[in-house]
């Protein structure tokens, strides 16, 4: 009762202070000082925002370390349970060996093919111009359409592209020297990210125990238990969705590579990796990866581009109807419109990472809303149709 009286007295004192009319010079001085502080903060908002952004940029390697640790914890839990009898040390080590192997494999597949595709495009510019000129000549002879203006545009465009590639080649050494510092910075950020992820994965149990202890000390038992339940549900949703998306992307990339190899399409490793990586983005990922792949093949052969588009349609039909539902299951429980909304909002706020995490984030929010609605209906003794719960029980 004493605490209740003290709290009500403090509330009355605060209400009296807020509603009191300034009377003395001290009151007006404090009011003027408060207004000045508010205007000063508003005036300095751009500088404050810049400082916050700079601080976040400094912390970005740590944030990426948390993301990497969370992603690698998914295979670490699997390896620990299936191969090492619950021991996390060897499971974490195997997860990092898997990560390094995948990165090395992707680099060995992508980099040579990327260099080859760029070189082939540069060397084929003159033949592209000749093919277009021949097509325009055929149109003029067949249909009697004057294509002289278009021919001049094609010639100018080809010359501009050739000059641009020459200038890029001429500035390559200078650009490489200027990028050395940036590469060193990226390497340092990558090292910090890796170190943070190793520490988090290696100390996962200790860190979680410390976090639980702090929450139990700061919150009442009921609120702490509710927060633990929410965190468990969110972790289950995120890990299930992200793990499923990674496995699905791997399968899509492998399927694309196999089919492109069967039909002997060019740049199969490069395009398959591109399709697989972008497939991590739900709904829009397949189209994001298919467009540059089709353009690359179109420069080599229009027939290959058509075959590639057909392959992507087949792969996406198989993935959407059979593979993805089996892997992802009910990880999110969102309808198609909800998934699209999460992708659009997440992409506008945080770019590609927002597209990936937007779906599980919305799934967690929807789950919490459903629980809140269910608790509200139960507290009022009615079901979702407004019928009394007592009538249903009887």
Secondary structure, DSSP 8 states (H G I E B T S, - for coil): -HHHHHHHHHHHHHHHHHH----SHHHHHHHHHHHHHHHHHHHTHHHHHHHHHHHHHHHHHHHHHHHHHHHHHHHHHHHHHHTSTT-HHHHHHHHHHHHHHHHHHHHHHHHHHHHHHHHHHHHTHHHHHHHHHHHHHHHHHHH----HHHHHHHHHHHHHHHHHHHHHHHTHHHHHHHHHHHHHHHHHHHHHHHHHHHHHHHTHHHHHHHHHHHHHHHS-HHHHHHHHHHHHHHHHHHHHHHHHHHHHHHHHHHHHHHHHHHTT-TTHHHHHHHHHHHTTSTTTHHHHHHHHHHHHHHHH-HHHHHHHHHHHHHHHHHIIIIIHHHHHTTSS---HHHHHHHHHHHHHHHHHHHHHHHHHHHHHHHHHHHHHHHHHHHHTTB-TTS-BHHHHH-
